[in-house]
Amino acid sequence: MRKQTKQMERLEQIRQHTLQDIERLKEELQAEIEPASATDDDSADVAADIYERGKIISLIKSLETKTHSLEHAIELAAKGMYGICEMCGVRIPPERLEIMPETTVCVNCAGKLEEGIRRRQIQMSDQDDYEDHLSEEGEYDEEDYEDEDEDLEDEDL
């Protein structure tokens, strides 16, 4: 029980720190937006500002995802299941938990999940390509698709 409480406290501290980082980034984003709307900078400055805002937004999203993962890990710790892979039941090495305290899967299962995500992205991309080559009647226009393949082959030369 003592170990479980210690794990929950550590996870909660990391969660609080992550929430503070999110707030700091939101304030930074707000500070980026306010001066930009008041001035009329040249296009290079505007592009740099947009890039910087995009980077901050991406960091915020990443930290929000980490927060959700930490909350899930805290729930598992409360049940005494923290540190055990949710997929295969193997004990997650302490080194992995030290580096990624929010993880709930072992390295092997994380790899399988990642592979599944990549496979799904490829399938969706292939489906989009297929749909791009449907005629207005909903029929597959193979000539159009072959022309595109030839264009790609020409680019490889």
C-alpha positions in Angstrom: 0.0 0.0 0.0 2.9 2.4 0.8 4.4 1.8 -2.6 1.1 2.5 -4.3 0.7 5.8 -2.4 4.2 6.9 -3.3 3.5 6.1 -7.0 0.3 8.1 -6.9 2.0 11.1 -5.2 4.8 11.0 -7.8 2.4 10.8 -10.7 0.3 13.6 -9.2 3.3 15.8 -8.8 4.3 15.2 -12.5 0.7 15.9 -13.5 0.7 19.2 -11.6 4.0 20.2 -13.1 2.6 19.4 -16.6 -0.5 21.5 -15.9 1.7 24.4 -14.9 3.7 24.0 -18.1 0.5 24.1 -20.1 -0.6 27.3 -18.3 2.8 28.9 -18.9 2.6 28.0 -22.6 -0.9 29.4 -22.9 0.3 32.7 -21.4 3.2 32.7 -23.8 0.8 32.1 -26.7 -1.4 34.9 -25.5 1.6 37.2 -25.3 2.5 36.2 -28.9 -0.9 37.0 -30.2 -1.6 40.3 -28.6 1.3 42.3 -30.0 0.9 40.7 -33.4 -2.6 42.0 -33.7 -1.5 45.5 -32.7 1.3 45.8 -35.3 1.5 45.5 -39.0 4.8 43.6 -39.5 6.4 42.5 -42.7 5.6 39.1 -44.1 8.9 37.5 -42.8 8.0 38.6 -39.3 4.4 37.4 -39.7 5.6 34.0 -40.9 8.0 33.6 -38.0 5.2 34.6 -35.6 2.9 32.0 -37.1 5.6 29.3 -36.9 6.2 30.2 -33.3 2.5 30.1 -32.4 2.1 26.7 -34.2 5.0 25.3 -32.2 3.5 26.5 -28.9 0.1 25.1 -29.8 1.8 21.8 -30.7 3.6 21.7 -27.3 0.3 22.5 -25.5 -1.5 19.6 -27.3 1.4 17.2 -26.5 1.3 18.2 -22.8 -2.5 17.8 -22.7 -2.1 14.3 -24.0 0.5 13.6 -21.4 -1.8 14.9 -18.7 -4.6 12.5 -19.8 -2.1 9.7 -19.8 -0.9 10.7 -16.3 -4.5 10.7 -15.1 -5.0 7.2 -16.4 -1.8 6.1 -14.8 -3.0 7.6 -11.5 -6.2 5.6 -11.8 -4.2 2.4 -12.3 -1.9 3.2 -9.4 -5.0 3.6 -7.2 -6.0 0.1 -8.2 -2.5 -1.2 -7.6 -2.0 -1.9 -11.3 0.5 0.8 -12.1 3.7 -0.6 -13.7 2.0 -3.6 -15.2 1.4 -3.5 -19.0 -2.3 -3.1 -19.8 -1.9 -5.2 -22.9 0.2 -8.2 -22.0 0.4 -8.1 -18.2 4.2 -8.0 -18.0 5.8 -5.8 -15.4 7.1 -2.5 -17.0 10.8 -2.0 -16.2 11.4 0.8 -13.7 13.8 2.5 -16.1 10.9 2.9 -18.6 8.6 4.2 -15.9 11.3 6.7 -14.8 11.6 8.1 -18.3 7.9 7.9 -19.1 5.9 7.8 -15.9 2.6 8.1 -17.8 3.1 4.9 -19.8 0.9 2.0 -19.2 2.3 -0.4 -21.7 5.7 -2.2 -22.1 8.1 -1.4 -24.9 7.0 -4.4 -27.0 3.3 -3.5 -26.8 4.0 0.2 -27.4 5.8 -0.9 -30.6 2.9 -3.0 -31.7 0.5 -0.1 -31.0 2.8 2.3 -33.0 3.0 -0.2 -35.9 -0.8 -0.5 -35.9 -1.2 3.3 -36.0 1.3 3.6 -38.9 -0.5 0.8 -40.7 -3.8 2.5 -40.3 -2.4 5.8 -41.5 -1.1 4.1 -44.6 -4.5 2.4 -45.2 -6.2 5.8 -44.9 -3.7 7.4 -47.3 -4.2 4.6 -49.8 -8.0 5.0 -49.5 -7.7 8.8 -50.1 -5.6 8.1 -53.2 -8.2 5.6 -54.4 -11.0 8.1 -53.8 -9.1 10.8 -55.6 -9.2 8.6 -58.7 -12.9 7.9 -58.7 -14.9 9.4 -61.6 -17.9 11.5 -61.0 -20.0 8.4 -61.5 -18.1 6.7 -58.6 -16.1 4.4 -60.9 -12.4 4.0 -60.6 -10.6 5.8 -63.3 -7.5 3.6 -63.8 -6.1 5.7 -66.7 -5.9 8.8 -64.4 -4.2 6.7 -61.7 -1.7 5.3 -64.2 -0.9 8.8 -65.5 -0.1 9.8 -62.0 2.2 6.7 -61.5 4.0 7.6 -64.7 4.5 11.2 -63.5 6.0 9.8 -60.2 8.3 7.6 -62.2 9.5 10.5 -64.3 10.3 12.5 -61.1 12.5 9.6 -59.9 14.7 10.0 -62.9 
